[in-house]
Amino acid sequence: MMRALYSGVSGLENHQTRMDVIGNNISNVNTVGFKKGRVNFEDMLSQTMQGAAAPTQELGGVNPQQVGLGMQIASIDTIFTQGSLETTGKMDDLAIEGNGFFVLKDGNRTFYTRAGDFGLDENGTLVNPADGMRVQGWAAQTVAGRTFVNPSSEPGDLQIPVGGKDPASATSEVDLACNLDKRTPEIAAGASPADVAAGTWTIDKTIFDSFGNEHTMQINFTRVPGAPNSWRGQVVVDPNGTPPTATAVNIGAGAGAQNTFTVNFNNLGTLASAVDANGNTVNNGDLVAAVSFDVPGTNPGPGGAPIRQTFNLNLGRVGSVVNTITQFAARSSTKAFKQNGYAMGYMEGFRIDQQGDITGVYTNGTTRLLGQIALASFTNPGGLEKAGESTYVVTNNSGDANVTQSGVAGKGKIIAGALEMSNVDLAQEFADMIVTQRGFEANTKTIQTSDQMLQDILTLKR
């Protein structure tokens, strides 16, 4: 009789615990990144009334006789299923689609979370604005002019310098991809009578000096008389200046002092060679003309002359038709399709892609890789311990954190401008609540009935 009472008590206590977990799930139905809990029960010890007996030649075997002593909680699990994503449009709101956790730092303490409602503090550090914990990742570094992220290094704080300056950069490369008409001469606007007689085609492209000042690079292509597959190019920087900027062109290893060069084509309409005014020739591989000009407003260099800036005018590859100068029987085209200089700009925003790369966007049209967000994964995420504020900490049974970029070692991808919602299913929770309530009520009936039976025994003496 007493066994039934204690079994009922264990049922009451543990169903109360299950109701506590269900209540916590329901209370966090709208908590960003929340993962629901689940209670599993198991039976407690059993009292053996009679042991089992093996079969003999005369009799069969006998099963054991046992009376259960109640139930207990086997485990309270955290269910890390994917929550639905809610679009917010806020670019520093992040969600993980798939496995993984964001890594946060509070001093020397490390926390992990699925809640990506982040923001920037006054220093531009990416943080959780609710508690100030700093989001971890890798800052971009520049070596030999190449910007990259090293995810094999130790992650650290991420800074996004909104409003920061992007210094001006002088043009060092200009790529041509024009066509010079093999057929009849074409006349450029404003060409001189001599150009009209010979046939001239003009190309203009904006370039930049080291201050970020804009300059106009103009190339006038003129047919070479008596040479049907040759054109002479004249390069002038700031042609409308007073006086025009002194410009010089050299090809190959030679040192040019004039601003002209000649391009020769083969009978297939592709580049064959390039020659500068001093006769320096290149007839294989990539044809590059080094153009130099005086930069206005610079302090005089040796000899009192202004500082000269040099950039490569990339004419194209010998024999190629891709991104190169050609001579086909088609209308001439004006196309200097790329140059790499720019003026100074200010960072006006940033974006985060699915790899977690943070890219700054500047007012001068440039973009800069600023860093990459780190993600952590665990062999047993169910072994993590909840530390409050939607965070987790490592335990002995979770395994160590494997911190890499997204998409590596089973980690999911990062979705910017969205948040992962709670994975609590209200319909399931209400169903579990009903079952838990009925289980609790049934255990109270066990206690009431056992009590009544004891009362009946006590009344036998009367």
SVG drawing of the C-alpha trace seen along z (x, -y; Angstrom):
<svg xmlns="http://www.w3.org/2000/svg" viewBox="-17 -77 85 111">
<polyline fill="none" stroke="black" stroke-width="0.4" points="0.0,0.0 2.8,-2.4 4.5,-1.6 1.5,-2.9 1.5,-6.1 5.2,-6.8 4.7,-5.8 1.9,-8.4 4.1,-11.0 6.9,-10.4 4.4,-10.7 3.1,-14.0 6.6,-15.5 7.9,-14.5 4.7,-15.6 5.1,-18.9 8.6,-19.1 7.3,-18.3 4.7,-21.0 7.5,-23.4 9.3,-22.6 6.2,-23.0 5.4,-26.3 8.9,-27.5 8.5,-26.5 5.3,-28.4 6.7,-31.5 9.5,-31.5 7.3,-31.0 8.4,-34.4 12.0,-34.4 14.6,-34.8 16.7,-31.7 15.1,-29.8 15.3,-25.9 12.5,-24.0 13.0,-21.5 11.6,-18.0 11.2,-15.8 11.6,-12.0 10.5,-9.7 11.7,-6.3 10.6,-3.8 12.4,-3.7 13.7,-0.7 11.5,2.3 11.1,4.5 11.5,8.2 8.9,10.4 10.0,13.6 13.0,14.3 13.0,16.1 13.4,19.9 15.0,21.8 13.1,24.6 13.7,28.1 12.9,31.5 9.7,31.6 8.6,28.0 8.8,25.0 10.5,21.7 9.0,19.1 9.1,15.4 10.2,13.0 7.6,11.1 8.4,7.4 6.6,4.4 7.6,1.0 8.5,-1.8 7.4,-4.7 9.0,-6.8 11.7,-9.4 13.0,-11.9 15.3,-10.2 16.5,-13.4 15.5,-17.0 16.7,-17.5 17.2,-20.6 15.8,-20.1 18.0,-21.9 15.7,-21.7 15.6,-24.6 13.3,-27.5 11.6,-29.4 13.3,-32.6 11.6,-36.0 12.8,-38.8 13.6,-42.0 15.5,-44.0 18.1,-45.1 21.5,-44.1 23.1,-43.3 20.3,-40.9 21.7,-37.4 20.2,-33.9 21.8,-30.6 20.1,-28.2 21.5,-24.8 23.8,-23.8 26.1,-26.1 26.2,-28.8 27.4,-32.4 30.4,-33.0 30.2,-35.7 32.8,-37.0 32.3,-38.6 35.8,-39.4 37.6,-36.0 34.3,-34.0 33.0,-32.5 29.3,-32.0 27.4,-30.5 24.0,-31.5 21.5,-31.0 20.0,-34.5 21.5,-36.9 19.8,-40.2 23.1,-42.1 24.0,-45.7 27.0,-48.2 28.2,-50.1 29.7,-53.5 33.1,-52.1 31.6,-50.2 32.1,-46.8 29.5,-44.2 27.8,-43.2 24.6,-41.8 23.0,-45.2 21.0,-43.5 24.1,-42.5 27.1,-44.0 28.7,-40.6 31.0,-41.0 30.5,-38.9 33.6,-36.9 35.1,-36.5 38.2,-37.3 39.3,-40.8 40.5,-41.2 44.2,-41.8 46.0,-43.2 49.3,-41.7 51.1,-42.7 48.0,-44.6 45.7,-41.5 42.9,-41.6 41.9,-38.3 40.6,-36.7 42.6,-34.0 40.0,-31.7 42.8,-29.5 43.8,-32.2 42.2,-32.9 38.9,-34.8 38.5,-38.2 36.2,-41.2 34.7,-42.5 34.7,-46.3 32.7,-47.9 33.9,-51.5 30.7,-53.1 31.6,-56.6 35.3,-55.7 37.4,-57.0 38.6,-55.0 41.7,-56.8 42.0,-57.8 43.9,-55.5 45.8,-56.5 45.0,-54.7 47.5,-52.0 45.7,-50.0 43.5,-51.0 42.1,-48.2 41.0,-48.8 38.6,-46.6 37.7,-48.8 37.3,-47.9 39.0,-50.0 36.9,-49.8 38.8,-48.0 36.6,-49.5 36.1,-53.3 37.6,-56.1 35.4,-57.3 35.4,-60.8 35.6,-61.6 33.7,-64.6 36.0,-67.7 38.7,-66.0 41.0,-68.3 40.9,-68.4 44.0,-66.3 42.3,-63.7 39.3,-63.8 41.5,-63.0 43.3,-60.1 40.3,-58.8 40.5,-59.1 38.7,-57.4 38.8,-58.9 38.5,-57.1 38.0,-59.0 38.3,-57.5 38.3,-59.1 41.4,-58.3 42.5,-59.4 45.8,-60.7 47.0,-59.9 44.9,-62.8 41.7,-61.4 41.5,-64.2 39.8,-63.2 41.7,-63.4 40.6,-62.7 42.7,-60.3 42.1,-60.7 43.5,-58.3 43.2,-59.4 43.6,-56.4 44.6,-57.5 45.2,-55.2 48.8,-55.0 49.0,-56.0 50.0,-53.2 49.7,-50.6 46.2,-49.1 46.7,-47.1 48.3,-49.8 46.9,-52.6 48.8,-55.3 47.6,-56.1 48.2,-59.5 47.6,-59.6 46.8,-62.9 45.9,-63.4 43.7,-66.4 43.5,-67.5 41.5,-70.5 44.0,-71.7 45.9,-75.0 48.5,-73.8 47.7,-70.0 49.5,-67.8 52.8,-66.5 52.2,-62.8 54.7,-60.1 54.3,-56.5 56.8,-53.7 56.4,-50.1 58.6,-47.2 61.9,-48.0 62.4,-51.3 62.0,-54.8 59.6,-56.8 59.6,-60.6 56.7,-61.1 53.0,-60.4 52.4,-58.2 52.5,-54.5 51.5,-52.2 49.4,-49.1 49.7,-46.5 47.1,-43.9 47.4,-40.7 45.2,-39.7 42.7,-38.1 41.9,-41.4 43.7,-40.6 46.7,-42.3 50.1,-41.5 52.5,-44.0 52.8,-47.4 55.6,-49.9 56.4,-53.2 57.8,-56.3 61.4,-55.2 60.9,-51.9 60.6,-49.7 58.5,-46.7 56.5,-43.9 55.0,-41.2 53.9,-38.4 51.8,-37.9 50.1,-40.9 50.8,-44.3 51.2,-47.0 51.9,-50.7 53.3,-52.5 51.7,-56.0 53.2,-58.8 51.9,-62.3 52.6,-65.3 50.4,-65.4 49.2,-69.0 49.5,-70.3 52.4,-68.0 55.5,-69.1 58.4,-69.3 60.6,-66.3 64.3,-66.1 65.2,-68.9 62.1,-70.9 59.8,-69.0 56.3,-67.9 55.8,-64.4 54.9,-62.1 52.3,-59.3 52.5,-56.2 49.8,-53.7 49.6,-50.7 47.5,-51.0 46.6,-47.4 46.1,-47.0 45.3,-43.2 46.8,-39.9 48.4,-39.1 46.0,-37.0 43.1,-37.3 39.6,-38.9 38.6,-39.0 39.0,-42.3 41.5,-43.6 41.8,-46.0 40.7,-44.5 40.4,-45.6 37.4,-44.0 35.1,-45.3 32.6,-46.6 31.8,-50.0 34.5,-51.4 33.6,-51.2 34.7,-53.5 35.5,-51.2 38.1,-51.6 36.1,-49.2 38.0,-49.3 40.4,-51.4 41.2,-50.8 41.6,-54.3 39.1,-56.1 38.6,-59.2 38.4,-59.3 35.1,-57.9 33.2,-57.4 31.7,-54.1 28.0,-54.4 26.9,-50.9 27.9,-47.3 26.5,-43.9 27.0,-40.3 26.8,-37.4 26.1,-33.7 29.7,-33.0 29.7,-35.5 31.9,-37.9 31.4,-41.5 31.9,-44.0 32.0,-47.7 30.3,-49.9 31.8,-53.3 30.5,-56.5 33.2,-56.4 31.8,-53.2 34.4,-50.8 33.8,-47.9 36.2,-46.5 36.3,-43.2 36.2,-44.0 36.1,-40.6 34.2,-37.3 31.8,-36.1 32.8,-32.8 30.5,-29.9 30.9,-27.1 29.7,-23.5 29.7,-20.7 29.8,-16.9 26.9,-16.9 25.1,-20.2 22.5,-18.6 25.3,-18.6 25.6,-22.4 24.4,-24.1 22.0,-27.1 23.5,-30.2 20.6,-32.6 20.1,-35.4 19.7,-32.8 23.3,-31.7 25.0,-28.3 28.3,-27.3 30.5,-24.3 30.2,-21.3 32.2,-18.0 29.7,-16.2 29.2,-18.8 32.7,-18.4 35.0,-21.3 33.8,-24.0 34.9,-23.6 35.1,-27.3 35.4,-27.9 33.6,-29.9 30.1,-29.0 29.7,-26.1 32.7,-24.2 32.5,-21.0 28.7,-20.8 27.9,-24.3 25.0,-26.1 24.9,-29.4 24.3,-32.9 21.3,-34.8 21.6,-38.6 18.5,-40.7 16.6,-37.9 16.2,-36.3 15.6,-32.7 12.4,-32.3 11.7,-29.9 11.2,-26.3 8.3,-25.9 5.2,-24.3 2.2,-25.6 -0.1,-22.8 2.3,-20.2 2.9,-22.0 -0.9,-22.2 -1.3,-18.5 1.6,-17.7 0.0,-19.9 -3.2,-18.0 -1.4,-14.6 0.7,-16.0 -2.3,-17.3 -4.1,-13.9 -1.0,-12.1 -0.9,-14.4 -4.6,-13.9 -4.2,-10.1 -1.4,-10.1 -3.5,-12.1 -6.2,-9.4 -3.6,-6.7 -2.8,-8.6 -6.4,-9.1 -7.3,-5.5 -4.3,-4.2 -5.3,-6.5 -8.9,-5.2 -7.6,-1.6 -5.5,-2.4 -8.4,-4.0 -10.5,-0.9 -7.8,1.2 -7.8,-1.1 -11.6,-0.7 -11.4,3.1 -10.9,3.1 -14.2,1.2"/>
</svg>
